[in-house]
Amino acid sequence: MDRAQLLLVGLPLFLFATDLFSLFTPPPPKPPSHHHHHHHPHLPKPPLNPETLDISLQKPSAIGGIGYGSTVNINFCASCSYRGTAVTMKKMLETQFPGIDVILDNYPPSLPKRLLSKVVPVFQFGVIGIMMAGEQIFPMIGITTPPPWYYSLRANRFGSIATAWLLGNVMQSFLQSSGAFEVYCNDELVFSKLKEGRFPGEIELKDIIAKTLANSRVTGNLGVVLS
């Protein structure tokens, strides 16, 4: 084979090898979450005054900021290039609600899509093998005469290999995407791109989180009063 043919064969094989390596290489361990490791100065507790007890129940403590003790999880589709939007929302929430813990994480696709995405490299490798050594492969599986479509594809061998490789990559990218941008506040789903079909606006998300935090405080204060 000349240099052009070697390049056309070697490039898909190299890309396929890198895909296999990334497919079977375990993901790096996630950094430890700092949600449970916030160290705040322990201030001496003043003696409780019964006259000011009702006031203290109505107003949240200012120690650590308005978002102290609350967690917002933003689970997004990492393969959809949503990370930039997630980071922007994280910075906005941390600015608007000091002390809040915003955690970014990947939202994986459904199990059937994940399983199908692992079959795509096998399909790509099978097409390459048949195009390169079909005369030897077909007799091994009990087909003495290759089918007509094989000769049609074999007539443009390298074009068929490149097409199968590109289509496989597009299919794998689709199967690995979830299209999700889900926002949870204290484990409560407050916005879902999968349901709404759009991203939240910054002002919209700020208002949603503020309302959720206010409701949490009211519920917490009510529980304290009832107890």
Accessible surface in RSA format (square Angstrom, percent):
REM  Atomic radii and reference values for relative SASA: ProtOr
REM  Chains: A
REM  Algorithm: Lee & Richards
REM  Probe-radius: 1.40
REM  Slices: 20
REM RES _ NUM      All-atoms   Total-Side   Main-Chain    Non-polar    All polar
REM                ABS   REL    ABS   REL    ABS   REL    ABS   REL    ABS   REL
RES MET A   1   129.10  66.9  56.41  37.3  72.69 173.1  62.02  52.7  67.08  88.9
RES ASP A   2    88.53  62.0  73.32  73.0  15.21  36.0  46.14 108.6  42.38  42.3
RES ARG A   3   206.80  86.8 200.46 102.2   6.34  15.1  73.97 101.1 132.83  80.5
RES ALA A   4    61.42  56.5  52.94  81.7   8.48  19.3  58.57  82.5   2.85   7.6
RES GLN A   5    63.40  35.5  63.40  46.3   0.00   0.0   8.10  17.2  55.30  41.9
RES LEU A   6    98.56  54.9  92.26  66.0   6.30  15.8  92.62  65.0   5.94  16.0
RES LEU A   7   119.32  66.5 113.40  81.1   5.91  14.9 118.87  83.5   0.45   1.2
RES LEU A   8    83.64  46.6  80.21  57.4   3.42   8.6  81.14  57.0   2.50   6.7
RES VAL A   9    16.61  10.9  15.16  13.7   1.45   3.5  16.01  13.9   0.60   1.6
RES GLY A  10    33.27  41.0   0.00   N/A  33.27  41.0  29.65  81.4   3.61   8.1
RES LEU A  11    93.13  51.9  88.42  63.3   4.71  11.8  91.70  64.4   1.42   3.8
RES PRO A  12    12.61   9.2  12.47  11.4   0.14   0.5  12.61  10.4   0.00   0.0
RES LEU A  13    73.08  40.7  69.21  49.5   3.86   9.7  69.52  48.8   3.56   9.6
RES PHE A  14   127.52  63.8 121.66  75.4   5.86  15.2 127.04  77.0   0.48   1.4
RES LEU A  15    68.27  38.0  68.20  48.8   0.07   0.2  68.20  47.9   0.07   0.2
RES PHE A  16    14.90   7.5  14.90   9.2   0.00   0.0  14.90   9.0   0.00   0.0
RES ALA A  17    55.17  50.7  47.93  74.0   7.25  16.5  50.81  71.6   4.36  11.5
RES THR A  18    57.22  40.7  50.65  51.3   6.57  15.7  48.44  65.1   8.78  13.3
RES ASP A  19    39.60  27.7  37.55  37.4   2.05   4.8   4.17   9.8  35.43  35.3
RES LEU A  20    57.76  32.2  56.76  40.6   1.00   2.5  57.03  40.0   0.74   2.0
RES PHE A  21   149.37  74.7 140.86  87.2   8.51  22.2 148.80  90.2   0.57   1.6
RES SER A  22    78.19  66.1  55.74  74.4  22.45  51.7  45.96  97.9  32.23  45.2
RES LEU A  23    35.94  20.0  15.32  11.0  20.62  51.8  20.48  14.4  15.46  41.6
RES PHE A  24   153.11  76.6 125.98  78.0  27.13  70.6 131.66  79.8  21.45  61.4
RES THR A  25    59.93  42.6  46.80  47.4  13.13  31.3  45.45  61.0  14.48  21.9
RES PRO A  26   106.65  77.7  91.83  83.7  14.83  53.9  98.15  81.0   8.51  52.9
RES PRO A  27   115.33  84.1  96.95  88.4  18.38  66.8 102.59  84.7  12.74  79.1
RES PRO A  28   113.89  83.0  98.78  90.0  15.10  54.9 105.02  86.7   8.87  55.1
RES PRO A  29   127.74  93.1 102.75  93.7  24.99  90.8 113.70  93.9  14.04  87.3
RES LYS A  30   154.52  75.4 131.11  80.4  23.41  55.7 102.29  92.1  52.22  55.6
RES PRO A  31   113.55  82.8  96.84  88.3  16.70  60.7 102.94  85.0  10.61  65.9
RES PRO A  32   104.61  76.2  91.25  83.2  13.36  48.6 102.12  84.3   2.49  15.5
RES SER A  33    61.47  51.9  42.65  56.9  18.82  43.4  46.89  99.8  14.58  20.4
RES HIS A  34   125.75  68.7 121.00  84.1   4.74  12.1  83.83  86.4  41.92  48.8
RES HIS A  35    55.91  30.6  46.92  32.6   8.99  23.0  25.09  25.9  30.82  35.9
RES HIS A  36   150.78  82.4 120.07  83.5  30.71  78.6  84.33  86.9  66.45  77.3
RES HIS A  37   112.34  61.4 100.47  69.8  11.87  30.4  60.95  62.8  51.39  59.8
RES HIS A  38    95.81  52.4  70.02  48.7  25.79  66.0  54.22  55.9  41.59  48.4
RES HIS A  39   171.16  93.5 139.33  96.8  31.83  81.4 102.29 105.4  68.86  80.1
RES HIS A  40    60.81  33.2  49.32  34.3  11.49  29.4  38.81  40.0  21.99  25.6
RES PRO A  41   101.69  74.1  81.64  74.4  20.05  72.9  93.81  77.4   7.88  49.0
RES HIS A  42   184.26 100.7 153.01 106.4  31.24  79.9 107.68 111.0  76.57  89.1
RES LEU A  43   105.00  58.5  86.07  61.6  18.93  47.6  86.47  60.7  18.53  49.9
RES PRO A  44   121.41  88.5  98.63  89.9  22.78  82.8 110.82  91.5  10.59  65.8
RES LYS A  45   193.77  94.5 165.61 101.6  28.16  67.1 108.51  97.7  85.26  90.8
RES PRO A  46   104.16  75.9  92.40  84.2  11.76  42.8  98.68  81.5   5.48  34.0
RES PRO A  47   128.19  93.4 103.58  94.4  24.60  89.4 115.37  95.3  12.81  79.6
RES LEU A  48   153.48  85.5 126.74  90.7  26.73  67.2 127.53  89.6  25.95  69.8
RES ASN A  49    70.55  48.6  64.72  62.5   5.83  14.0  20.36  49.0  50.19  48.5
RES PRO A  50   114.78  83.6  95.95  87.5  18.82  68.4  99.96  82.5  14.81  92.1
RES GLU A  51   149.54  85.9 121.11  91.6  28.42  67.7  49.67  96.1  99.87  81.5
RES THR A  52    67.07  47.7  66.45  67.4   0.62   1.5  52.91  71.1  14.16  21.4
RES LEU A  53    79.76  44.4  77.57  55.5   2.19   5.5  79.76  56.0   0.00   0.0
RES ASP A  54    96.18  67.4  94.40  94.0   1.79   4.2  23.85  56.1  72.34  72.1
RES ILE A  55    95.61  54.4  95.54  71.2   0.07   0.2  95.54  68.8   0.07   0.2
RES SER A  56    65.99  55.8  44.05  58.8  21.94  50.6  48.42 103.1  17.57  24.6
RES LEU A  57    35.23  19.6  33.32  23.8   1.91   4.8  34.48  24.2   0.75   2.0
RES GLN A  58   132.92  74.3 108.53  79.3  24.38  58.1  38.13  81.2  94.79  71.9
RES LYS A  59   144.29  70.4 135.21  83.0   9.07  21.6  81.54  73.4  62.75  66.8
RES PRO A  60    77.29  56.3  52.09  47.5  25.20  91.6  63.55  52.5  13.74  85.4
RES SER A  61    79.12  66.9  51.01  68.1  28.11  64.8  54.45 115.9  24.68  34.6
RES ALA A  62    93.78  86.2  67.38 104.0  26.40  60.1  75.16 105.8  18.62  49.3
RES ILE A  63    82.25  46.8  75.65  56.4   6.60  15.9  81.88  59.0   0.37   1.0
RES GLY A  64    31.21  38.5   0.00   N/A  31.21  38.5  17.01  46.7  14.19  31.8
RES GLY A  65    21.36  26.3   0.00   N/A  21.36  26.3  15.98  43.9   5.38  12.1
RES ILE A  66    87.38  49.7  69.58  51.8  17.81  42.9  75.93  54.7  11.45  31.1
RES GLY A  67     0.00   0.0   0.00   N/A   0.00   0.0   0.00   0.0   0.00   0.0
RES TYR A  68   109.97  51.3  90.48  51.5  19.49  50.7  53.02  39.8  56.95  70.2
RES GLY A  69    64.86  80.0   0.00   N/A  64.86  80.0  32.90  90.3  31.96  71.6
RES SER A  70    15.03  12.7  13.60  18.2   1.43   3.3   0.00   0.0  15.03  21.1
RES THR A  71    15.07  10.7  14.99  15.2   0.08   0.2  13.65  18.3   1.42   2.2
RES VAL A  72     0.00   0.0   0.00   0.0   0.00   0.0   0.00   0.0   0.00   0.0
RES ASN A  73    36.26  25.0  36.26  35.0   0.00   0.0   5.30  12.8  30.96  29.9
RES ILE A  74     0.00   0.0   0.00   0.0   0.00   0.0   0.00   0.0   0.00   0.0
RES ASN A  75    32.81  22.6  32.81  31.7   0.00   0.0   0.48   1.2  32.33  31.2
RES PHE A  76     0.64   0.3   0.64   0.4   0.00   0.0   0.64   0.4   0.00   0.0
RES CYS A  77     1.73   1.3   1.49   1.7   0.24   0.6   0.24   0.6   1.49   1.6
RES ALA A  78    46.81  43.0  28.18  43.5  18.63  42.4  28.74  40.5  18.07  47.9
RES SER A  79    63.51  53.7  27.01  36.0  36.50  84.1  38.07  81.1  25.44  35.6
RES CYS A  80    32.50  24.6  12.18  13.6  20.32  47.8  13.70  34.7  18.80  20.3
RES SER A  81   102.88  86.9  72.17  96.3  30.71  70.8  44.20  94.1  58.68  82.2
RES TYR A  82    35.92  16.8  35.79  20.4   0.13   0.3  16.95  12.7  18.96  23.4
RES ARG A  83   135.59  56.9 135.59  69.1   0.00   0.0  55.51  75.9  80.08  48.5
RES GLY A  84    49.71  61.3   0.00   N/A  49.71  61.3  41.78 114.6   7.94  17.8
RES THR A  85    47.34  33.7  40.49  41.0   6.85  16.3  17.65  23.7  29.69  44.9
RES ALA A  86     0.00   0.0   0.00   0.0   0.00   0.0   0.00   0.0   0.00   0.0
RES VAL A  87    48.75  32.1  48.75  44.1   0.00   0.0  48.75  42.4   0.00   0.0
RES THR A  88    65.40  46.5  61.59  62.4   3.81   9.1  38.03  51.1  27.37  41.4
RES MET A  89     7.99   4.1   7.99   5.3   0.00   0.0   7.99   6.8   0.00   0.0
RES LYS A  90    55.53  27.1  55.53  34.1   0.00   0.0  38.88  35.0  16.64  17.7
RES LYS A  91   133.81  65.3 131.28  80.5   2.53   6.0  79.57  71.6  54.23  57.8
RES MET A  92    24.71  12.8  16.99  11.2   7.72  18.4  23.65  20.1   1.06   1.4
RES LEU A  93     0.00   0.0   0.00   0.0   0.00   0.0   0.00   0.0   0.00   0.0
RES GLU A  94    70.25  40.3  58.01  43.9  12.25  29.2  22.24  43.0  48.01  39.2
RES THR A  95   102.07  72.6  81.55  82.7  20.52  48.9  63.74  85.6  38.33  57.9
RES GLN A  96    85.16  47.6  66.17  48.4  18.99  45.2   3.88   8.3  81.28  61.6
RES PHE A  97    10.12   5.1  10.12   6.3   0.00   0.0  10.12   6.1   0.00   0.0
RES PRO A  98    67.81  49.4  65.04  59.3   2.77  10.1  67.81  56.0   0.00   0.0
RES GLY A  99    42.24  52.1   0.00   N/A  42.24  52.1  19.88  54.6  22.35  50.1
RES ILE A 100    12.30   7.0   0.00   0.0  12.30  29.6   0.00   0.0  12.30  33.4
RES ASP A 101    25.81  18.1  22.78  22.7   3.02   7.1   5.63  13.3  20.17  20.1
RES VAL A 102     4.17   2.7   0.00   0.0   4.17  10.0   0.00   0.0   4.17  11.3
RES ILE A 103    51.44  29.3  48.53  36.2   2.91   7.0  51.42  37.0   0.03   0.1
RES LEU A 104    43.35  24.1  17.43  12.5  25.92  65.2  17.56  12.3  25.79  69.4
RES ASP A 105    50.83  35.6  45.83  45.6   5.00  11.8  11.29  26.6  39.54  39.4
RES ASN A 106    72.03  49.7  59.36  57.4  12.67  30.5  22.32  53.7  49.71  48.0
RES TYR A 107    67.29  31.4  65.30  37.2   2.00   5.2  29.29  22.0  38.00  46.8
RES PRO A 108    67.55  49.2  62.75  57.2   4.80  17.5  62.76  51.8   4.79  29.8
RES PRO A 109    15.85  11.6  11.70  10.7   4.15  15.1  14.04  11.6   1.82  11.3
RES SER A 110    61.64  52.1  45.65  60.9  15.99  36.8  48.48 103.2  13.16  18.4
RES LEU A 111   100.15  55.8  95.63  68.4   4.52  11.4  95.63  67.2   4.52  12.2
RES PRO A 112    85.61  62.4  81.67  74.5   3.93  14.3  85.41  70.5   0.20   1.2
RES LYS A 113    51.38  25.1  51.38  31.5   0.00   0.0  33.86  30.5  17.52  18.7
RES ARG A 114    89.27  37.5  88.39  45.1   0.88   2.1  32.98  45.1  56.30  34.1
RES LEU A 115   100.28  55.8  97.95  70.1   2.33   5.9  98.25  69.0   2.03   5.4
RES LEU A 116    97.80  54.5  96.71  69.2   1.10   2.8  96.77  68.0   1.03   2.8
RES SER A 117     6.38   5.4   6.38   8.5   0.00   0.0   0.10   0.2   6.27   8.8
RES LYS A 118   103.28  50.4  96.47  59.2   6.81  16.2  66.96  60.3  36.32  38.7
RES VAL A 119    85.80  56.5  85.25  77.2   0.55   1.3  85.80  74.6   0.00   0.0
RES VAL A 120     6.73   4.4   5.17   4.7   1.56   3.8   6.73   5.8   0.00   0.0
RES PRO A 121     0.70   0.5   0.70   0.6   0.00   0.0   0.70   0.6   0.00   0.0
RES VAL A 122   102.48  67.4  97.89  88.6   4.59  11.0 100.39  87.2   2.08   5.7
RES PHE A 123   104.72  52.4  95.07  58.9   9.65  25.1 103.93  63.0   0.79   2.3
RES GLN A 124     1.02   0.6   0.42   0.3   0.60   1.4   0.75   1.6   0.27   0.2
RES PHE A 125   109.08  54.6 108.95  67.5   0.13   0.3 108.95  66.1   0.13   0.4
RES GLY A 126    30.77  37.9   0.00   N/A  30.77  37.9  30.21  82.9   0.57   1.3
RES VAL A 127    27.74  18.3  25.84  23.4   1.90   4.6  27.00  23.5   0.74   2.0
RES ILE A 128     8.95   5.1   8.95   6.7   0.00   0.0   8.95   6.4   0.00   0.0
RES GLY A 129    21.95  27.1   0.00   N/A  21.95  27.1  21.77  59.7   0.18   0.4
RES ILE A 130    44.86  25.5  44.86  33.4   0.00   0.0  44.86  32.3   0.00   0.0
RES MET A 131     1.71   0.9   1.71   1.1   0.00   0.0   1.71   1.5   0.00   0.0
RES MET A 132    62.55  32.4  42.94  28.4  19.62  46.7  42.94  36.5  19.62  26.0
RES ALA A 133    35.40  32.5  34.93  53.9   0.47   1.1  35.40  49.9   0.00   0.0
RES GLY A 134     0.00   0.0   0.00   N/A   0.00   0.0   0.00   0.0   0.00   0.0
RES GLU A 135    77.20  44.3  66.99  50.7  10.21  24.3  45.72  88.4  31.47  25.7
RES GLN A 136   113.39  63.4 107.07  78.3   6.32  15.0  58.68 124.9  54.71  41.5
RES ILE A 137    53.45  30.4  53.45  39.8   0.00   0.0  53.45  38.5   0.00   0.0
RES PHE A 138     9.34   4.7   9.34   5.8   0.00   0.0   9.34   5.7   0.00   0.0
RES PRO A 139    69.61  50.7  50.04  45.6  19.57  71.1  51.24  42.3  18.37 114.2
RES MET A 140   160.04  82.9 120.06  79.5  39.98  95.2 109.47  93.1  50.57  67.0
RES ILE A 141   111.77  63.6  77.59  57.8  34.17  82.4  87.31  62.9  24.45  66.4
RES GLY A 142    64.57  79.6   0.00   N/A  64.57  79.6  34.94  95.9  29.63  66.4
RES ILE A 143    71.44  40.7  68.28  50.9   3.16   7.6  71.44  51.4   0.00   0.0
RES THR A 144   123.35  87.7 101.37 102.8  21.98  52.4  77.42 104.0  45.93  69.4
RES THR A 145    97.07  69.0  87.22  88.4   9.86  23.5  58.97  79.2  38.11  57.6
RES PRO A 146    16.00  11.7  11.88  10.8   4.12  15.0  11.88   9.8   4.12  25.6
RES PRO A 147    29.54  21.5  23.84  21.7   5.70  20.7  29.54  24.4   0.00   0.0
RES PRO A 148   111.08  81.0 104.86  95.6   6.23  22.6 109.71  90.6   1.38   8.5
RES TRP A 149   124.96  50.1 119.09  57.6   5.86  13.8 106.92  57.0  18.03  29.3
RES TYR A 150     0.24   0.1   0.24   0.1   0.00   0.0   0.24   0.2   0.00   0.0
RES TYR A 151   113.25  52.9 106.74  60.7   6.51  16.9  86.64  65.1  26.61  32.8
RES SER A 152    80.72  68.2  59.81  79.8  20.92  48.2  37.50  79.9  43.23  60.6
RES LEU A 153    74.60  41.5  73.81  52.8   0.79   2.0  74.60  52.4   0.00   0.0
RES ARG A 154    61.10  25.7  52.32  26.7   8.78  20.9  19.31  26.4  41.79  25.3
RES ALA A 155    92.91  85.4  47.76  73.7  45.16 102.7  60.74  85.5  32.17  85.2
RES ASN A 156    96.13  66.3  92.84  89.7   3.29   7.9  28.56  68.7  67.57  65.3
RES ARG A 157    56.19  23.6  52.57  26.8   3.61   8.6   6.90   9.4  49.29  29.9
RES PHE A 158    38.08  19.1  34.13  21.1   3.95  10.3  34.74  21.1   3.34   9.6
RES GLY A 159    25.51  31.5   0.00   N/A  25.51  31.5  23.13  63.5   2.38   5.3
RES SER A 160    17.78  15.0   8.02  10.7   9.76  22.5   9.59  20.4   8.19  11.5
RES ILE A 161     2.71   1.5   2.52   1.9   0.19   0.5   2.52   1.8   0.19   0.5
RES ALA A 162    38.75  35.6  36.32  56.1   2.43   5.5  38.62  54.4   0.13   0.4
RES THR A 163    74.39  52.9  71.22  72.2   3.17   7.6  47.59  63.9  26.80  40.5
RES ALA A 164    10.87  10.0   7.35  11.3   3.52   8.0  10.55  14.9   0.32   0.9
RES TRP A 165     7.54   3.0   6.96   3.4   0.59   1.4   6.90   3.7   0.64   1.0
RES LEU A 166   116.27  64.8 115.75  82.8   0.52   1.3 115.91  81.4   0.36   1.0
RES LEU A 167   108.06  60.2 105.82  75.7   2.23   5.6 105.88  74.4   2.18   5.9
RES GLY A 168     0.49   0.6   0.00   N/A   0.49   0.6   0.42   1.2   0.07   0.1
RES ASN A 169    52.99  36.5  46.23  44.7   6.76  16.3  25.02  60.2  27.97  27.0
RES VAL A 170   103.05  67.8  99.00  89.6   4.04   9.7 102.11  88.7   0.94   2.5
RES MET A 171    97.95  50.7  93.10  61.6   4.85  11.5  74.07  63.0  23.87  31.6
RES GLN A 172    19.22  10.7  19.22  14.0   0.00   0.0   5.77  12.3  13.45  10.2
RES SER A 173    65.75  55.6  59.06  78.8   6.68  15.4  30.25  64.4  35.50  49.7
RES PHE A 174   130.27  65.2 124.02  76.8   6.25  16.3 129.74  78.7   0.53   1.5
RES LEU A 175    14.56   8.1  14.56  10.4   0.00   0.0  14.56  10.2   0.00   0.0
RES GLN A 176    76.65  42.9  69.32  50.7   7.33  17.5  17.81  37.9  58.83  44.6
RES SER A 177    23.91  20.2  23.12  30.9   0.79   1.8   9.91  21.1  13.99  19.6
RES SER A 178    24.05  20.3   3.47   4.6  20.58  47.4   9.14  19.5  14.90  20.9
RES GLY A 179    20.57  25.4   0.00   N/A  20.57  25.4  18.12  49.7   2.45   5.5
RES ALA A 180     0.00   0.0   0.00   0.0   0.00   0.0   0.00   0.0   0.00   0.0
RES PHE A 181     0.00   0.0   0.00   0.0   0.00   0.0   0.00   0.0   0.00   0.0
RES GLU A 182     5.79   3.3   5.79   4.4   0.00   0.0   0.50   1.0   5.29   4.3
RES VAL A 183     0.00   0.0   0.00   0.0   0.00   0.0   0.00   0.0   0.00   0.0
RES TYR A 184    57.82  27.0  57.82  32.9   0.00   0.0  32.00  24.0  25.81  31.8
RES CYS A 185     0.07   0.1   0.00   0.0   0.07   0.2   0.00   0.0   0.07   0.1
RES ASN A 186    60.24  41.5  38.50  37.2  21.74  52.4  28.90  69.6  31.34  30.3
RES ASP A 187   133.46  93.5 104.81 104.3  28.65  67.7  32.11  75.6 101.35 101.1
RES GLU A 188    99.80  57.3  94.95  71.8   4.85  11.6  35.74  69.1  64.06  52.3
RES LEU A 189    66.45  37.0  41.46  29.7  25.00  62.8  41.46  29.1  25.00  67.3
RES VAL A 190    28.41  18.7   4.28   3.9  24.13  58.1  11.87  10.3  16.54  44.8
RES PHE A 191    11.66   5.8   6.04   3.7   5.63  14.6  11.58   7.0   0.09   0.3
RES SER A 192     6.47   5.5   4.00   5.3   2.47   5.7   2.40   5.1   4.08   5.7
RES LYS A 193    34.62  16.9  32.81  20.1   1.81   4.3   7.29   6.6  27.33  29.1
RES LEU A 194    91.07  50.7  58.88  42.1  32.20  80.9  61.50  43.2  29.57  79.6
RES LYS A 195   161.83  78.9 124.29  76.3  37.54  89.4  87.92  79.1  73.91  78.7
RES GLU A 196    98.67  56.6  72.74  55.0  25.93  61.7   5.91  11.4  92.75  75.7
RES GLY A 197    62.75  77.4   0.00   N/A  62.75  77.4  31.57  86.6  31.18  69.8
RES ARG A 198   109.58  46.0 103.97  53.0   5.61  13.3  60.42  82.6  49.16  29.8
RES PHE A 199    72.79  36.4  60.31  37.4  12.48  32.5  60.31  36.6  12.48  35.7
RES PRO A 200     5.01   3.6   0.00   0.0   5.01  18.2   0.50   0.4   4.50  28.0
RES GLY A 201    35.82  44.2   0.00   N/A  35.82  44.2  33.64  92.3   2.19   4.9
RES GLU A 202    78.90  45.3  72.82  55.1   6.08  14.5  24.47  47.3  54.43  44.4
RES ILE A 203   128.89  73.3 126.25  94.1   2.64   6.4 127.18  91.6   1.70   4.6
RES GLU A 204    57.22  32.8  49.20  37.2   8.01  19.1  36.21  70.0  21.01  17.2
RES LEU A 205     0.00   0.0   0.00   0.0   0.00   0.0   0.00   0.0   0.00   0.0
RES LYS A 206    65.31  31.9  65.31  40.1   0.00   0.0  19.01  17.1  46.31  49.3
RES ASP A 207    74.86  52.4  71.02  70.7   3.84   9.1  27.34  64.3  47.52  47.4
RES ILE A 208    41.71  23.7  39.25  29.2   2.47   5.9  41.34  29.8   0.38   1.0
RES ILE A 209     0.00   0.0   0.00   0.0   0.00   0.0   0.00   0.0   0.00   0.0
RES ALA A 210    42.37  39.0  36.33  56.1   6.05  13.8  38.26  53.9   4.12  10.9
RES LYS A 211   141.25  68.9 134.72  82.7   6.52  15.5  83.49  75.1  57.76  61.5
RES THR A 212    14.29  10.2  12.41  12.6   1.89   4.5   5.67   7.6   8.62  13.0
RES LEU A 213     5.48   3.1   5.09   3.6   0.39   1.0   5.09   3.6   0.39   1.1
RES ALA A 214    44.65  41.1  42.60  65.7   2.05   4.7  44.26  62.3   0.40   1.0
RES ASN A 215    85.93  59.3  84.04  81.2   1.89   4.5  25.02  60.2  60.91  58.9
RES SER A 216    49.04  41.4  34.80  46.4  14.24  32.8  28.48  60.6  20.56  28.8
RES ARG A 217    62.28  26.1  54.84  28.0   7.44  17.7  36.61  50.0  25.67  15.6
RES VAL A 218   100.45  66.1  98.18  88.9   2.27   5.5  99.66  86.6   0.79   2.1
RES THR A 219    94.93  67.5  89.89  91.1   5.04  12.0  66.99  90.0  27.94  42.2
RES GLY A 220    38.73  47.8   0.00   N/A  38.73  47.8  36.62 100.5   2.11   4.7
RES ASN A 221    44.82  30.9  44.76  43.3   0.06   0.1  12.11  29.1  32.71  31.6
RES LEU A 222   100.21  55.8  96.72  69.2   3.49   8.8  99.60  69.9   0.61   1.6
RES GLY A 223    37.57  46.3   0.00   N/A  37.57  46.3  32.31  88.7   5.25  11.8
RES VAL A 224    84.84  55.8  74.96  67.9   9.88  23.8  76.52  66.5   8.32  22.6
RES VAL A 225    94.52  62.2  68.29  61.8  26.24  63.2  73.87  64.2  20.65  56.0
RES LEU A 226   140.72  78.4 106.82  76.4  33.90  85.2 110.08  77.3  30.64  82.5
RES SER A 227   122.89 103.8  53.96  72.0  68.93 158.8  62.92 134.0  59.97  84.0
END  Absolute sums over single chains surface
CHAIN  1 A    15289.9      12650.1       2639.8      10606.4       4683.5
END  Absolute sums over all chains
TOTAL         15289.9      12650.1       2639.8      10606.4       4683.5
